[in-house]
Amino acid sequence: MTITITAFERSPDGGMGLARDTRVRWALEEAGLPYDVRYVSFQAMKEPAHLRLHPFGQIPTYEEGDLALFETGAIVFHIADRHAGLFPTDADARARAVMWMFAALNSVEPCILELVIARFQEGDRPWTPERLPLVKERIRQRLGQLATRLGDAEWLDGGFSAGDLMMVSVLLRARPSGMLDEFPSLAAYVARGEARPAYQRAFADQLEANTGVRPAG
Ligand SMILES: N[C@@H](CCC(=O)N[C@@H](CS)C(=O)NCC(=O)O)C(=O)O
């Protein structure tokens, strides 16, 4: 059955791979599933046709036959649930992989997003200089806790799973601020994720869609 996802017609990050379609592309690549992409403009995302698929007028969405999904957590879970490669077979290990997906989206991504909003959407507000250090401190605290748990392990819980896919995707959003590099073990963890062939394909595809250029290799 054909899978179709949506992505920005032109991503605000210019193809850095930070738009959330990249994590869905990555999951599809890990699972070895072909897919189509429908590119939508900011205006089209807020129009009825897209709002029927995504009530909040955002990307990405996922369509497969009669099934239509939004929210990257639900989409990646669905892919991992139905196809090999992203969830361990052991039931307890699988539950922990799901836990890490939730942790990425619920306990790590919000503070990173807060910084993105503080810098790019509210950067001109008079209170921003006072607020930024507080926002950054919350990120530092969370990344420090995560680094402690990761220790010198390769992945969060044994082998690579959808939990790592989501955590790496979320951490990548902290890199432009320089804060990821304050935690060398997390930076190395992210680099391991980026080195996976499935990530490389996903990244190259979104880069080409945004810039017309395909990275060498
Ligand atoms: N929680 C959602 C967030 C979706 C989201 O924020 N998408 C961004 C792109 S990465 C978007 O469409 N932004 C445009 C907008 O909100 O108007 C998910 O994980 O899918």
The ligand as a MOL file (V3000), in Angstrom:
LIG
                    3D

  0  0  0     0  0            999 V3000
M  V30 BEGIN CTAB
M  V30 COUNTS 20 19 0 0 0
M  V30 BEGIN ATOM
M  V30 1 N 3.9290 17.5700 17.8630 0
M  V30 2 C 3.9240 17.6600 16.4310 0
M  V30 3 C 4.5800 18.9610 16.0160 0
M  V30 4 C 4.3910 19.2500 14.5360 0
M  V30 5 C 5.0630 20.5640 14.1600 0
M  V30 6 O 5.3250 21.4360 15.0030 0
M  V30 7 N 5.3560 20.7190 12.8590 0
M  V30 8 C 6.0060 21.9280 12.4000 0
M  V30 9 C 7.1080 21.5810 11.4270 0
M  V30 10 S 8.4410 20.7010 12.1790 0
M  V30 11 C 5.0210 22.7780 11.6190 0
M  V30 12 O 4.2520 22.2730 10.8300 0
M  V30 13 N 5.1020 24.1040 11.8130 0
M  V30 14 C 4.3000 25.0450 11.0920 0
M  V30 15 C 3.1770 25.5800 11.9010 0
M  V30 16 O 2.9700 25.1810 13.0480 0
M  V30 17 O 2.4750 26.4390 11.3370 0
M  V30 18 C 4.6120 16.4390 15.8220 0
M  V30 19 O 5.5210 15.8950 16.4670 0
M  V30 20 O 4.2430 16.0070 14.7200 0
M  V30 END ATOM
M  V30 BEGIN BOND
M  V30 1 1 1 2
M  V30 2 1 2 3
M  V30 3 1 2 18
M  V30 4 1 3 4
M  V30 5 1 4 5
M  V30 6 2 5 6
M  V30 7 1 5 7
M  V30 8 1 7 8
M  V30 9 1 8 9
M  V30 10 1 8 11
M  V30 11 1 9 10
M  V30 12 2 11 12
M  V30 13 1 11 13
M  V30 14 1 13 14
M  V30 15 1 14 15
M  V30 16 2 15 16
M  V30 17 1 15 17
M  V30 18 2 18 19
M  V30 19 1 18 20
M  V30 END BOND
M  V30 END CTAB
M  END
